[in-house]
Amino acid sequence: MSKFVIYQVLPRLFGNYNTNLKRNGSIEENGCGKFNSFTSKALKSIKELGVTHIWYTGVIEHATKTDYSEYGIAKDHDAVVKGNAGSPYAIRDYYDVDPDLAEDVPNRMKEFEKLVTRTHRAGLKVIIDFIPNHVAREYHSDAKPENVKDLGETDNSDWHFSPLNNFYYISGQKFQPKFDIQDYNEFPAKATGNDCFSANPTINDWYETVKLNYGINYTEGKQKQFDPIPDTWFKMRDILKFWAKKKVDGFRCDMAEMVPVEFWSWAIPQIKAVHPEIIFIAEVYNPAEYRNYIANGKFDYLYDKVGLYDKLRDVTSRNFPVRDLTYTWQSLGGIGDKMLNFLENHDEQRIASGFFSGDGLFAQPAMIVAATLTKAPVMIYFGQELGEHGMDMEGFSGLDGRTTIFDYWALKSIQAWANNGKFDGKLLSVEQKELREFYQKLLNITMSEKAVTDGLMYDLEYANLDNHHFNSHEQYAYFRKFRNELLLIVLNFHDKDLYTEVKIPAEAFQYMNLSENQTFNCINLLDKEESYVTRLSSDKTFNVNLNAWRGKIFKLIRNK
């Protein structure tokens, strides 16, 4: 079974109950969540939501403006850190965890290990980030094993490129971004993480990071020098081994397509030879590379951002025709079950923000599609289930509809649900409770119904294009079936309540090996008080009333 449900969460924000938040505040002023914030109560409540995996975002030590030098952690230069807390994707030490997240900094790794154990005891699996493409500008491992050479330790900085080097160097030039930067010295300059091979990155570049060298000479036609195997390959494989031994269950691999697929093809099988159940999820945005990173890169799953996410967002917030979803899933050419579906993550704007739909309730039909259209896993971002707005002016992040990954902050919606560690939801508004109840029902249906986890899908949209009682611009319908289990999903992406009639063509019965004119007990799994008896036939429509921005998942149980 490939279906699972991920709950992505930023620990720095999750367990922070400070309500007196200051823009650009320090950790002392604004507070910070900890590994220990994920208590047994918290994990139990997350699991009850229908979650199977937690993606703890920002575990590995990254650059920060907070000074931990008293603990033997070298201080970062403020000029090359974004925000006071720093980006979780500017890794400072691959062999350590973020000291911000520890109650007792010297025992920070033990606290993380206990979190992994606690998560497993709650019946959940652990995913962490692996950031392979770039590191913090001042990368230096204080915690690496004694026999490990640090990244760049044996580099010859006189060479712009060499497969023996871990970094790319801009020979004879000082790092001098095209914005004010004071008292920071880097000579020669290293290439920047977003493939900026210049000593002068702009404010819009990933200037706080340094590009890692996997043996591709970008300045000479992207020549590949993989024989002998580049030094970076060994170092990064060993980092994966290190974290796999910590009993994590999977890696979400940041910007995986900026790392050559040959590395993944070489490294992933070595990790799986020792840890066969571990999963690898790739952040890939180029559909032309999807099959390459699955077949050759050996990834288990890929982000479906430019496909299903973009289309569902367009339909929900920009009034695009929902019938376009059919082309979206068809364009994957049979690899849809290998995609990770989502409507929110740390990179994207919150559904309830003014930049998306303005209300988390409006995305219910889109979320049903993301969760049930295919056998693919689905992910939600912490606070999504509560309609988190993401409209705070936190600091570096600014007012952008996203939850900051750069600042010390807290989320009011999470605080209301957590209720100072009780996790009873008593402080939630009526609307927040309604939305969370929807997510809990949907995600549990997603994992409990074999028609969703293991079944086939039949898209009914094309059969209703000429149906005057079905508006394919606003409505969507499809079957999911596994053996004798049958689900019919009908969705309304319109802002008005409506009555609709769904045609079921003869081809659908043939495809699903289903006899016509059978009578079924029909139960709406999202509201089990709604049930009735119906007959399925190609000469009869399935009739249903739908509220605005809602959907129904009907379970059809054949009468004997």
Summary of the structure (lengths in Angstrom):
residues: 560
radius of gyration: 24.9
end to end distance: 29.5
largest distance: 81.8
contacts: 1920
relative contact order: 0.11
helix: 30%
strand: 21%
